[in-house]
Amino acid sequence: MRFEHVGGVVCLGETMVMMVPAEPGPVHLVRTWHRAIGGAESNVACHLTRLGVGAAWVGAVGDDSFGLAVLDTIGGFGVDVSRVRVDPARPTGLYVKEASPHGSPVRYYRQGSAASGMGLEMIDRLDLREVKLVHVSGITAALSDSCLAMMRELLRRPRHGFKISFDLNWRPALWADRDPRVLRELADLADIVLAGSDEAELVWGTGDPARLRMLLPGPASLVVKHGADGATLLEGGSTHFEPALKVEVVEPVGAGDAFAAGFLAATLAGETPSVRLRAGHLQAAAALLTAEDVGDPLPDDVTDPLLRADPRTWASARLEV
């Protein structure tokens, strides 16, 4: 599943370093840790490059070893990181996964981070003259007042030749001291909106596609993801539903970003609603089949026939490790 010659995507947002215990036992006794990175928007950019789409990630990191790790990792996927701001005064954000038998709570250390210092000046780094699509998420709006101002300005500016996609990406801990009602304002200013029905229920009071469309009349395209059931696209007065693939789930984290990348790549390629939703499902399946946030795409001999398969063949497909 490749979508070459549809580049010009810029993903704007926060990426942090993630620390995960590399040995079992109580967290306070762990001596060895595995370092990775995590960021919804940069994940989308990495998935896009895996699909053959030229993509850049724009954000801010500290002038520190963690910042270098972020740039090296994302750049290693072929993503353009040349427009990332390296902040000499603020550190790169960090979060720690405290693995335990009762779950994996996450501790965030992002207050005063380089990403939280982003503001209106970051819009110039996007180089909107050369862009076909800017991808953002609701996470950024919660990081600081300056980040919210940046999001509002970007979404309110006249657009010439490019679109903006907005993924809700609800993170309740980020909104404890902020008003999440602003997310509806931001989403309604976008051209493409993606949201899970469960998170939309929490934020906007409904996960029903028709009711969400009434709440968000502005976007030309509204995608509502229903988890393992499938996804609905509302566009041009029509409604399209495509069931999800049956997948042997190794790790559920990252599937939403993967779906967004697949859907957006196929959208830029001018594909039909069915193919666009299936591209999202297939890329999400690739993420579900691995413990990595951004794993290898599924082989073309698997994805290409499924993209345009008849409904019965698609519904009966099952992907396993």
N, C-alpha and C positions, 0 to 999 in steps of 0.2 A: 504494500500500500504506500505509494509514493505520490507526492503532489509537487513536483518540480515546477519551476518558473512561476510560482505564486508567492514569492517572497515579499519583503517589505513590511514585516510585522515587528512591532516594538512592544515589549512587555515591561510595564512600569510597576515597581513595588519593592517590598522588603525581602531580603534574604538574610538568614542568620546561620551561624554555625550551630550544629546540633551535636551534643555529646550523649552517647549511649553506652551503658555498662557493657564491657567486653568479657565479663565473667559473672557467674551466678553469685547470689548471696545478697544480704542487706546492703542497701546503697551506701550507707556510711562506712562500710568495710571494703567497698570496691576500690581497687588500686589501679586497674587498667580500664581505659575507656576507648571507645571507637569514635573517631571524629567524622562527621558528615556535614552536609548543609541542608537547609530547608527553606523553601520560599515558594508560595503558590505561583506567582507570576513567572519566576525563573524556571520553575518546573515546566510550565507551559512552553516557554521558549525552548527548553531542551527537548521536549517531545516534538516540537515543530521541526527542529533541525533533523531529528531522527526520521521524520516523514519527508525530508527533502525540501522543506520550506526554509528560506532564509529568514532568520530571526535575530533580534537584538534584545538584550536585557538592560534596562536602565534603572539604576537605584543608587544607593549610597552605602559605602562601607567605611570602616575606620582605617587609618593608616597603621595597621597592625598585622600580625601574622594571620589572624583569623580573616581579616579582609582579603589578604592575598590568597588564602585557601578558597574563599568564595569565588574570587575571580578566576583562579586556576581551574576549579572544578567546573564552573559553568562554561568557561571558555573551552574547556576540554571536550565539550559536546558540540563544538562548532558554533556556539552562540557568540555574537558580537558583543563584547563587554567594554568596548573602547569609550563609551559615553557614560560609564559609571563614575560617580563622584567619589573620590577618596578624601574623606573628611579628616583633616589633621587634628581636630580637637575632640571629636566624639568617637567612641569605640564601636566596633562591629557588635551587633546584637548576638546573644547566646541563649540557647535553651537546652535543657537537660531532661532526658527521658529517664525516669526512675522506675525501671522495670521491677515488677513484683508479681507474685502469684495472683494478686487481686486486681491486676490491671497495670497500666503504664502511665501514671500521672506525669504531667509535663510541667516543668518549672521554667518560666521565662525571665530572662534578664535583658530587657530591651529598653528600660527607661533611660533617656538621655543618649540613646544610640544614634549612630550616623543616619540610619533610615528615618528615625523619628524627627531628625532635623531637616528632612526634605521640605521644600516649599515651592513657591511659584517659579523660581529660577530653574527648576528641574525641567520645566516644559520646553525650554529652549534646547535642552539636550536631546529631545525626542526627534528633532529635525523633521518636523511634520510635512515638509515639502516632498520628502522622499518616501513617505509612509503610506501603506495601503490599509493597515489596521493597527490600532493601539489597543492593547489588552490590559485591563486593570481589574482590581477586585475590591470588595468591601473592606478587606483587612486594612488597606492603606489609610482609609478615611478615619480609622480609630486610633492611629498611632500618635497623632498630635494635632493641634489646631492648624499648624502650618501645612500638614499633610492633607487635612480636610480642605483647606483653602486651595491647595494645588489641584485636588480632585475636582472641586467645583469649577475652577477656572478652566481646566482642560475640557470638561464636559460641556461647558456653556459657550466655549469659543465656536465661531463658525467653522465648519469642516469643508474642506475643498479637496475632494479626491480620496478621502480616507474615511474609515468608520472606526467606531470605538465599541469594543465588547467589554461587558461588565459581568464578572462572576460574583455572586453574592458572598460566598465563602464566609459564612457566619461563624464567628469566634466569640462566644458569649463573654469569656473572661476579659476580652478587650473592651467591651462596652459597659462594664460595671459602673463606670463614672461618666459615661457619655450617652447621648440620646440616640438610639438606633433608628429613630424615625427618619433621620437624614438619609438612610440607605434607600428608602423609596424615592426620595428626590433625585439621588444620583442615578439610580437604575433607570428611572424614567427619562433621563437625558441621554442615555446610551442608545446605540443602534441595534446592538445584540445583547440580550441579557440571558445568563444561565443561572439557574437556581435549582437546588434539590427541593422536592416537595416537602420534605420534613423540615428543612431549615426555613423555607418560606412560611410554613405553618407557624413556626416560632416567632419569626420577625414580623410578618405581615398578616398573620391570623388566618391564613388559608394556604393550602398546597394544591388546590384545585386549579388546573390550567385556565379554565374559563373565567373564574373569579380573579385570578392573578392578572389576566389580560385586562379586566376592567380596572384593576388598581394601577396597571402600568400600560396605558394606551400609547405611550411615546415610542418605545422601541419597535423597529420594523420586524425584528425577530425575537421571539421569546421561547426559550428552551426550558422545560420543566423536567427534571430527572426524577424518576420514581424508583431509584435503587435497582434492585434485581429484577424489577418488573419491566422497565424500559424507560423511554423518554418521549416527550411530546413537544413538537415544534408548532408554535402558532405564528403564522406569517401570511400577509396578504389576504386576510379574511378566511384563511383555511387552517385546518388543524390536521397535523400528521403525527401518528404514533408509530413507534418502532420498538418491538420488544427487545429486551437485552438478551445477550447470549448467555447460555449456561456455561459457567466457568468454575473450575476448581480453584478456589480462593486460597492463595498463600498468605497474602497480606493486603488488607483493604485500603491502607493509607496510600493516597496519591491517585486513586482512580478518577476523582473528579477533575483534577488538572489534566490527566491524560484524555478524558472524554472531551474536555474543552478544546484541546489541541487538535484532536482528530476531527471534531465538528468544524472548527474554524478553518483548518486546512482544506477540507472538502468544500466549504462555503466559498473560500477564495478561489477555488478551482471551478466554481460555477456549477457544481453538481446538484442533482435533484434532492429534494428534502429527504427521501428515503436513504440515499447514499450518504448524505451528510450525517444523519443520525447513526447510521451503521458504522461510519468511519469513527464516530465518537465511541460507540460501543466496542469496536475492535481495539482501539487504542487503550480504552479502559481495561479491556480484558488482558492486554499485554502487561499492564501495571498490576492487575490482580494476581497474575501468574508468577510474580516475583516479589521478593522482599525489598527490592530497591524502589525508591520513589520514581526513578526514570530507568526502566530496564530496556532491553532490546525490543524493537518492534517485532510483531509476529511475521513469519515468512510470507513473502508475496504470494506463494502458491497456496497459502491458506486464506489470506485476506482478499485477494483480487476476485476469486470466484464468489466469496460470500458477499462482497459489496453489492453485487447485482444478481444474487441468487433469488429464486422464487420464494415467496413467503414461507412455504412449507419447509424448504431446505434450510432457510435461515432459522426458523423456529426449532428445528430438530438438531441443529449443530451444538456440539459441546466441546469446549476447549479444556485440555488438561496439560499438566506439566510433563 
